Amino acid sequence: MSFIIDFFKEKLFKFKKIIFYYMSEIKLGKYKHYKGGTVEVLFTAHHSETLEDFVVYKALYDCRTFGKGSIWIRPKKMFLEQVNYKGKKVPRFEKID
């Protein structure tokens, strides 16, 4: 019986993650990366073949490889996800303005 409960708990958890993803609109503005850099979200875009949502943002820090102001894209799902950092789950990016 407990395996049935565990099965449905797992399905409910996955369903909540899907709902969060689709209901989460990316707001334009500044975000802080969990490692400390600040970025500015410019807009969202869609992949032409897969239709996956992407976030397009600009580095407001001096990137070693590409310099300050370099433009980046990241899948929306990854932009919104929680990451493990120093033993805690934290948002990859957090809105600061």
Backbone hydrogen bonds, N-H to C=O, Kabsch-Sander energy under -0.5 kcal/mol:
donor,donor_aa,acceptor,acceptor_aa,energy
4,I,1,M,-0.6
5,I,1,M,-1.6
6,D,2,S,-2.8
7,F,3,F,-2.2
8,F,4,I,-2.3
9,K,5,I,-2.4
10,E,6,D,-2.3
11,K,7,F,-2.1
12,L,8,F,-2.5
13,F,9,K,-2.4
14,K,10,E,-2.2
15,F,11,K,-2.3
16,K,12,L,-2.5
17,K,13,F,-1.9
18,I,14,K,-2.0
19,I,15,F,-2.6
20,F,16,K,-2.6
21,Y,17,K,-2.2
22,Y,18,I,-2.3
23,M,19,I,-2.0
24,S,20,F,-1.2
25,E,23,M,-0.9
27,K,25,E,-0.6
29,G,41,V,-1.2
31,Y,39,V,-2.7
32,K,94,E,-2.9
33,H,31,Y,-0.5
33,H,37,G,-3.6
34,Y,92,R,-2.1
36,G,33,H,-2.5
39,V,31,Y,-2.7
40,E,58,K,-2.4
41,V,29,G,-3.2
41,V,39,V,-0.5
42,L,56,V,-2.7
43,F,56,V,-1.4
45,A,54,F,-2.3
47,H,52,E,-2.5
51,L,47,H,-1.6
54,F,45,A,-3.2
55,V,74,R,-3.1
56,V,43,F,-2.9
57,Y,55,V,-0.5
57,Y,72,W,-2.8
58,K,40,E,-2.5
59,A,70,S,-2.7
60,L,38,T,-2.5
63,C,61,Y,-1.2
67,G,63,C,-2.2
69,G,59,A,-2.1
70,S,67,G,-1.2
72,W,57,Y,-3.4
74,R,55,V,-1.8
76,K,53,D,-2.5
79,F,75,P,-2.6
80,L,76,K,-2.2
81,E,77,K,-0.6
81,E,78,M,-0.6
83,V,90,V,-3.4
85,Y,83,V,-0.6
85,Y,88,K,-3.2
88,K,85,Y,-1.3
90,V,83,V,-2.8
90,V,88,K,-0.6
92,R,81,E,-2.5
93,F,79,F,-0.6
94,E,32,K,-2.0
96,I,30,K,-2.6
97,D,30,K,-1.0
